[in-house]
Amino acid sequence: MGALTGLRVVDLARFVAGPFCCQILGDHGADVVKVERAEGEPARQMPPFYQGESLYFMAYNGSKRGLCINLRVPEGLALLRRLILQADVVVENFRAGTMETMGLGYAALAAEHPKLIMVSISGFGTAGPYAGLPAFDEIIQTMSGLSSLTGDPAGPPLLAGTYVSDFLTGVYAALGAVLAVQARTQTGRGQWVRMNLLHCLTSILNTTVTRYLTLGEAPRRYGNRNPLIAPGNLYRAKDGYVTVECLTQDMWEAFARAMGREDLIQDPRFVDVVSRQRHADVLDALIEAWMRDQTVEEVLVLLRRHAVPCGPVLDVPALVQHPQFHANRMATTVEVPGAGPVAFVAPPIQMDAETAARRGRPPRPGEHADAVLSEWLELGKDEIARLRAVGVLDPSA
């Protein structure tokens, strides 16, 4: 049993944000049915590959069952409609208007199924000059302002090292689905939950948007420096880098004592957060001069002795070998047909044992057609065989 056991979800989404949303729901017990075309969704062809299977697809499509439907024929669309009408939630990230073109818009479905919740994810929303345009994470990073805030002050804007808007929107979408389910218990009605990647990513840009709207101050790039506090940066030690973040005056004073530089506490350049921020270049130079002859571990031991927030800068190989990675059980192994055991990042939401999340394996294309159609629609073997024979279902599944 999971927290969402009994919730039926139809996953019509592709690539990252929508599938990631549905995987979160599936991890927590929802019965998620991923509907694909016969050859599978395009993400199945994305590298990297392991044993001929796409790790890109597997990373966002665990904890689901698979069903392939030919949506180019009327009977295929009719079958999908019947499936959705038995669901609690349907998640889609087609371009705006696509579901309506298919006759599966929210208004049409809700007329037959008032309790249905539809979660629609788009790049830019359903209004404005960019509505309906395709969008991927890198485009959203650059349009949201995130790239303008990332990188060296003297260099060009930079993309983050991973998808940001896709994953963030996937989490928002999962939350939106759960909120709509909760609202349904109060109202008896479903609803159309809409979100877009641009809005979701803009929502986490710290105080930059509010600061500009309120004070007229346009943010700029600070490299690795925290734009709001000092010290807050990545500092070079003898054998690597250390991150330090001193959010309060007490933290800064503890840092000065750890360096053996209590005189800096009364230095007018560093006496408060505004002064330290104004003289951050000088302060960072003093900190790096103190660190340069010490190892990362030596610095961390000393700073932690003084309760200064700090951490090592790790690459991925170092991360997965770090004792905290193992203490948090951040990896889980799933047996994937055709690939064998594959390690994934474990679901990060930790709950009591009876409702704990569990990562299930990703489905093969159309793998669970018989079980899903039997359980959800009560179709018999003969009818399922007929659907395969007429090309509505993938005959190889």
N, C-alpha and C positions, 0 to 999 in steps of 0.2 A: 504494500500500500504506500502511496505517496500523498502529499498534500493535495494534489489535483486528481487523484484517482476518481474515475467516473466521468471526467470531462472529456468530451470528444472534440477533436480538432482536425480540420482539413487544412493541410499545408499545400498551398498553390504557389509558394514563393520560390525564387531562384537566387543563386549566388550566395550572399552573406546575410544581410540584415533580417529578412524574413525567415530563412531557414534557421538562423541562430535563435531568433525569438521562439520558434516552434521547438527547437531542441531544448531550450530552457523549460518550456512547458512539459515536454516529454520526460526530461530528467526528474521532474517532480510528480510523475505518475499519470499525466494526461495520455489518452490514447490518441496519438498523433498519426494520421495517415497522410503520407506524402504522395501527392498525385503528380505524375510526370507523363511526358510523351513516351512513345514506345522505346526510343533510343536513350531515354533518361534525360535529366536536365543538363544544360551545358556545363555546369560545374563538374560533372563526372569526367570531363575531358581536360580538366585543368591540372597542371603539375603543381607540386611534385607527386610522383607515383611510387607506390610500394607494392610489389608483387602484382603490377599491372593495374592497381586500384588507386584512384585519386585521393591523396591525403587531404587535399583542399576540400573535396566533397565530404569526406568522412568526418572532418573536424567540425562541421556545422550541421550534420544530419544524423547524429546518433539519436537513440531513444525514439525511433519512428518505425512505422510499418509502411511498406511500399505498394503502390497501385499505379499501373500505367493505363491511361485512357486516351483513345484517339479523339481529340476534341475537334478534329476537322470534319467529323460526320455528325449529323443531327442526333443520332442515337447516343453518341458519346457525350455530347453536351447534356442531353437529357439524363444520362446516368450520373454525370457529375452533379447536376441539379438535385437529383434524388439524394445523393450522398450528403450534400451540403444541408439539405432540409432535415437530415438526421443528426446534424452536428450542433455543438454548442458554440463553437468558434470556427471561423474560416479566416485564414491569413493569406494575403496576396500582396505582391509588390510589382504588379504590371504597371505600365504607363497609365496615367490618369485616363479614365474613360474606357479602358479595355474590358473591364468586367461588364459594363453597360452594353457594349457592343456584342458581347457574348450572350446577352440576355440574363446576366447574373449580377446585375447591380444590386446594391443593398436594398433600395426601395422595392424592387420586384421580389426579392427573396423574403424580405420582412413582411410583405403582404401575406405570404403563406406561412411564414415561420417568425412570428413576432418576438420570440425569445432569442433569435439568432444574434450573435455578435460577430461583426465583420471588422477585422483589423487591416487597414489599408496603409501601405508604406509607399511613399513616392520620393523622388529626389528633391522636388521643389514645391510640392503642394498642388492644390487643384485650382488655384487662381494665379493671375499674374502672367507676365510675358514668358516665363520659363515653365509654366505648367505643361505637363505632358512630355517635356524633353527628357532624354535619358541622362542618368547621372551615376557616376561611380565615386568611390570614396575619395580618390585624389582630387577630382573636380570639386567636391564639397569642401575638402580641406582648404583649397585655394580660394573658393568663393566665400567661405565663412569668416575669413580673416585669420584662421589658425596658422596658415603658412606664413603670413606676414609677421607673425609674432615669433616664429621659429627660425633659429639660425644665428650666425654671427652678425652683430650690428653693421659690420662693413661688407657683409656678403649678401647673397640673394636670399629670398624666401626659401624655406625648405619644407618638404613633406615629412611627416612623422615616419618612424620606422615600421609602422604597422597600420592597418585600417583603424580608423578612429570613429568616423561617423557611422559606419556600418555596424560595428559592435555596439556602440552606444545606442543607436536607434533600435537594434534588436532587443536590448535590455528594456528600453522605454516601451517597446511594443509588447513585450511579455508582461510588463507592469500594467499597461493599458488593458490588455486582455483580462488580467486578474481583477483589476478595478471594475471593469464592465461586468464581470461575473458577479462580483459583490453587489454592484448597483442593481443587477437583475434580481437578486434575492430580496431587495427592498421594493422594487417597482414592478417586478414581474415581466419587464420588457428588456429585450436586448438593445443594442445600439451600434452605430457605426463609429468606430474609433479610427481617427485619421492622424497621421504624423508624417513628417518629411525629414530627410536627412539634414537639409540645410538648417532647419529650425532646431533640431536636436543638437547638432554640433555647436551652433551658436549659443545654446543655453549653458554651455560649460566653459565659456571663454573668460572665466574669472570675473573681475570687475570691469573688463575693458569696454564693453558696450555701454554699461551704465555710466562709466566714467566719462565717456565721450558724450553721451546724450545729456548728462547732467552738468559736466564741467567744461565740455568742449575740448578735452585733452585727448589727442590722438595717440594711441599706444605705439611703441616701437619695439624693435628686437633688442634683447639684452643678452643673447647667447644663452648660457646655462644659468645665468644669474636670475634669482627671484626678483621680479620687478617691484615688489612691494616691501621687501625687508632686506636687511643686511646685518650680519653675514647670512647669505643663502646662495650657495654656489657649489660647483664641483671643483675640488682643489687637488692639485697634483702632489702625491707623496712619492717616496723613492721608487716604489714598485707598482704604482697604480694610482687610482683616484678615490677620493673620499667625498661624499656628499654631506654637507652640514646645513641645517635649517634652524636658525634661532628666531623663533616667532615672538618671543617676549623679552623684556629687559632682563629678567632673571636668567634666561638662557644665555643671552649675550655675556652677562657678567660671569657666568660659570665658564663660558668658553675662554674669556680673557684669563681667568684664573688657571684653567687647564694649560694655557700657553705660557704661564708664568709671567703674564703681562698685565697685572692688576692696574698698572699705571694707565692703560688704555681706557679703563672704565671712566676716569675723570677727564680724559682728553676731550676738549670741546668738539672735535670732529666726530666723536663716536658716542657722545653723551646720551643721545636718544635715537629712536629709529629713523626719524627724518634726517638727522645729521649723519647717521651712518649710511643711509641710502645716498645722500649727497656726496659722500666721500668713499663710496663703495670700492672704487678702483684702488685707492690707497690701502683700504682695509684688506681687500683680497690679496694684495701684494704682500702685506705683512703676514697674513695667514699662510700663504704658499712658502714664504721664506722660512717660517717655523716648521712646516711639514716636510720640506724637501729632503731632509736627511733621515726621515723616519719611514718605516714601512707602513703600509696600510693597516696592518694588524696592530702595530704599536700605537698608531694614532687612535684607532677605534677603542682600544683598551683604555687609553688615557681619557678620551672624551667621555666614554661611558662612565668612568669613575666619577666624573663631574656632572653626570646626568645631562650631557649635551646631546640633542638629537642628531644622529649621524648614521651613515651606512656606507658599505663599500659599493663601488660601481662594478656591476657584474655583467659579463656577457652571458649568452644562453647556456653554453657548456658549464660555466661556473655556477649559474643559477641552479641547474638541475642536480648539481653535486653539493649544493649548500645544505647544511643541516636543517635550516628553517624550511626549505622546500619539502624535505622528507617529514619533518615534524608536522607540517600542515597537511600532509598527504595530498599534495597538489597534482599528482599524476595518478591515473587509473588505467588499467589494462583491459581492453575489450577484445573478445574473440570475433574477428571479422571473417565471414565466409570468403574464401579465395585469397585471403591475405594472412590469416593466422592472427596471433596476438598483436595488437597495436596499442601503443601507449598514447593517451590523450591527457589534456589538462582536465582534472576532475571538476565536477560542478562545485562552484565556490560557496554556495549558500549552504551553511551547515545547520541542520535542524535535528530535533530529537529522533531517536533511532526508528520509531514507528513511522515517521514521515520523512526520513532521510532521502536525499536525492540519490539517484543511481543512473549512471550513464549506460544506456543500452547501445547496441550496435546499429550502424546505419543499414538500411535495407538494400537488397539488390533490386534492380528495376522491376516493378510489378510483382515482387516476391510474395506479397500477402493478399493478392487479389481474391482468392477463394475464401480466405478467412474473413476479410473485411466485408465483402459483399454478402456473405452468409450471415455474419453477425449484425451488420448495420442495416442491411436491406432485406434480410431473410430470403435471399435468392438461393434456389436449389442448384445442384450440380449441372443439371441439364441446361438451365438458363445461362449459367456461367459459361458452359461449353459453347452455347449458341453465340454468346457475345464475343467469344474468341473467334469463332468460325466466320463471323461477319465483319471482323476487323475492328470492333469497338475496344477489345482488350488485346494486349500483346499476346500473340499465340505462343511465344516462347517462354512466357512467365509461368 
